């Protein structure tokens, strides 16, 4: 599937992987719309990247998704690519107090939000001659990192959902693609997990995006760059060993292991 002359909607496109992907797609001659919850970030993105279209929308709110659908279809009726990228990743200690509403935030955004977006836009995408749904999961979909338990669980579930979606849409015009990134050099990587990831390297966002677009155009449906591919393979041949390594990975570098 060529990633040129497309109309692409990217959720969570105001920073990190989403914004890098959006900018790369615009440079390839695509029309790109990005969404986010924070209006100030959307305004900043619009000023810095004037060729991007921005729309405020929250994937955890069904009414926002319905409004987004109506707006996108009225302004961009040729939409043919949906990228479910919106997400958060938290460093959670489950023995500490968490409200019942807060503890599932990753599930609400990463999993439920993506499922709702697909369900809302699916009838339209089915009418396109060639379309794509790209769900951004994680290498942690294959092996969880205990320091981020809800995130890992949500990404594993998104991986399973994407496999099922691909099977159900196999005879349609929609390509169902899963992007499972390795650790990527973003504010999140150096913020929420600053102590745990001190001294560890991560993939540059532009390198990830370059590999991703090349893989999509080559027809790959499960894209696992770098360490994500190692996690997938290790989860099959040495699951206990790789999980123990992920337990260690989630500990600060200055803490005895």
C-alpha positions in Angstrom: 0.0 0.0 0.0 1.6 3.3 -1.1 1.6 6.0 1.5 1.2 8.9 -0.8 -1.9 10.9 -1.9 -3.8 9.6 1.2 -6.0 11.3 3.7 -4.9 10.2 7.1 -6.4 10.7 10.5 -4.0 10.2 13.5 -5.2 10.2 17.1 -2.8 11.5 19.7 -0.8 13.4 17.0 0.5 16.4 19.0 3.8 14.9 20.1 6.2 11.9 19.9 5.5 9.2 17.4 2.2 10.6 16.2 3.5 14.0 15.4 6.6 12.6 13.7 4.5 10.3 11.6 2.1 13.1 10.7 4.9 15.4 9.5 6.5 12.6 7.5 3.2 11.8 5.8 2.6 15.5 4.9 6.0 15.6 3.3 5.0 12.7 1.2 2.0 14.6 -0.2 -0.7 13.3 2.1 -3.5 15.2 3.8 -3.1 14.6 7.5 -5.4 15.4 10.4 -4.2 15.0 14.0 -6.3 14.9 17.1 -5.6 15.5 20.8 -7.3 16.4 24.0 -5.2 19.5 24.9 -6.2 22.5 22.9 -3.0 24.4 23.7 -0.9 21.6 22.3 -3.1 21.5 19.2 -2.6 25.2 18.7 1.2 24.9 19.1 1.3 22.1 16.5 -0.9 24.1 14.1 1.6 27.0 14.3 4.7 24.9 14.0 3.3 22.6 11.3 0.8 24.7 9.3 0.2 22.0 6.7 -1.3 19.7 9.4 -5.0 19.9 10.2 -5.8 19.7 13.9 -9.1 18.8 15.7 -9.7 18.6 19.4 -11.1 15.2 20.3 -10.8 12.7 23.2 -11.0 9.0 22.4 -12.3 8.2 25.8 -15.5 10.1 25.1 -17.9 8.4 22.7 -19.7 11.8 21.9 -16.3 13.2 20.9 -15.7 10.3 18.5 -19.2 10.8 17.0 -18.6 14.5 16.5 -15.1 13.8 15.1 -16.6 11.4 12.6 -19.1 14.0 11.4 -16.5 16.7 11.1 -13.9 14.5 9.3 -16.4 13.1 6.8 -17.7 16.6 6.0 -14.3 18.2 5.6 -12.3 15.2 4.4 -14.6 12.7 2.6 -11.6 10.9 1.0 -10.3 9.7 4.4 -8.7 6.3 3.8 -6.2 5.8 6.6 -7.0 5.7 10.4 -4.0 5.6 12.8 -5.0 4.8 16.4 -2.0 6.3 18.2 -3.5 8.1 21.2 -2.1 6.8 24.5 -0.4 7.3 27.8 2.0 5.1 29.7 2.3 5.3 33.4 4.7 4.0 36.0 2.2 2.4 38.4 2.8 0.8 41.8 -0.3 -1.3 42.3 0.2 -1.4 46.1 -0.3 2.3 46.3 -3.8 3.9 46.4 -5.5 4.4 43.0 -9.1 5.4 42.4 -11.2 2.9 40.4 -11.8 5.6 37.8 -8.1 6.4 37.4 -6.5 2.9 37.5 -8.0 2.0 34.1 -7.0 5.1 32.2 -4.6 3.3 29.9 -7.3 0.8 29.0 -9.8 3.6 28.3 -7.4 5.4 26.0 -5.3 2.6 24.4 -7.8 -0.1 24.0 -11.4 1.1 24.4 -10.6 4.3 22.5 -9.0 2.5 19.6 -11.9 0.0 19.4 -14.5 2.8 19.4 -12.6 4.7 16.7 -12.5 1.7 14.5 -16.1 0.9 15.0 -17.1 4.5 14.2 -15.0 4.9 11.0 -15.3 1.3 9.7 -18.4 1.8 7.5 -16.7 4.7 5.7 -13.4 2.9 5.3 -15.1 -0.1 3.8 -16.4 2.1 1.0 -12.9 3.2 0.0 -11.1 1.3 -2.9 -8.1 0.8 -0.6 -7.8 1.8 3.0 -5.9 1.1 6.2 -6.3 0.9 9.9 -3.1 1.2 11.8 -3.2 0.3 15.5 -0.1 1.4 17.5 0.6 -1.2 20.1 4.0 -1.8 21.7 6.7 -4.4 22.1 5.2 -4.8 25.6 2.2 -6.4 23.9 4.4 -9.5 23.7 6.2 -9.3 27.0 4.8 -7.1 29.8 7.0 -4.7 31.8 5.7 -5.0 35.4 6.5 -1.4 36.3 3.8 -0.4 33.8 1.2 -3.1 34.3 -2.0 -1.5 33.0 -0.3 -0.2 29.9 1.2 -3.6 29.1 -2.1 -5.3 29.6 -3.9 -2.8 27.3 -1.3 -3.2 24.6 -1.5 -7.0 24.8 -5.3 -6.7 24.4 -4.9 -4.3 21.5 -2.6 -6.8 19.8 -5.3 -9.5 20.2 -8.0 -7.2 18.9 -6.0 -6.2 15.9 -5.4 -9.8 15.0 -9.1 -10.5 15.1 -10.0 -7.4 13.2 -7.5 -8.4 10.5 -9.1 -11.8 10.2 -12.6 -10.4 10.0 -11.6 -7.8 7.3 -9.4 -10.2 5.3 -11.8 -10.1 2.3 -12.3 -6.4 2.3 -10.4 -3.4 0.9 -9.0 -2.5 4.4 -5.4 -3.3 5.3 -5.2 -3.9 9.1 -1.7 -3.1 10.4 -0.2 -3.3 13.8 2.8 -1.1 14.7 4.5 -2.4 17.8 7.3 0.1 18.6 10.3 -0.5 20.8 11.3 2.1 23.4 11.3 5.4 21.5 13.1 8.6 22.4 10.2 10.7 23.5 9.3 13.0 26.5 7.5 10.0 28.0 10.5 7.8 27.8 12.7 10.3 29.7 9.9 11.6 32.0 7.7 9.0 33.5 10.5 6.4 33.5 13.5 8.7 34.0 15.0 6.6 36.8 14.3 3.2 35.3 15.6 4.1 31.9 18.6 6.2 32.9 21.5 5.3 30.7 19.4 3.2 28.4 19.0 3.9 24.7 15.9 4.3 22.6 15.0 4.5 18.9 14.7 7.9 17.4 11.1 8.8 16.3 12.1 9.6 12.8 13.9 6.3 12.4 10.8 4.5 13.7 8.6 6.3 11.2 10.9 5.7 8.3 10.9 2.0 9.0 7.2 1.9 9.6 6.3 3.6 6.3 8.7 1.3 4.4 7.1 -1.7 6.0 3.6 -0.6 5.2 4.5 -0.1 1.6 6.1 -3.5 1.6 2.8 -5.1 2.6 3.7 -6.0 6.2 0.8 -6.2 8.6 2.7 -6.6 11.9 5.6 -4.2 12.2 8.1 -4.8 15.0 11.1 -2.5 14.7 14.2 -3.1 16.7 13.8 -4.4 20.2 10.1 -5.1 19.7 11.0 -7.9 17.3 13.3 -9.4 19.9 10.5 -9.3 22.5 8.2 -11.1 20.1 10.7 -13.8 19.3 11.8 -14.2 22.9 8.2 -14.4 24.1 7.9 -17.7 22.1 11.3 -19.4 22.7 12.2 -18.2 26.2 9.2 -16.6 27.9 10.3 -17.0 31.5 13.8 -15.6 30.8 12.6 -12.6 28.9 10.0 -11.8 31.5 12.6 -11.8 34.2 14.6 -9.4 32.1 11.6 -7.1 31.9 11.2 -7.2 35.7 14.8 -6.0 36.0 14.4 -3.4 33.2 11.7 -1.7 35.3 14.0 -1.2 38.2 16.1 2.0 38.6 19.7 1.5 37.4 21.0 2.6 40.8 18.9 0.0 42.7 20.7 -3.3 43.5 19.2 -6.1 41.4 
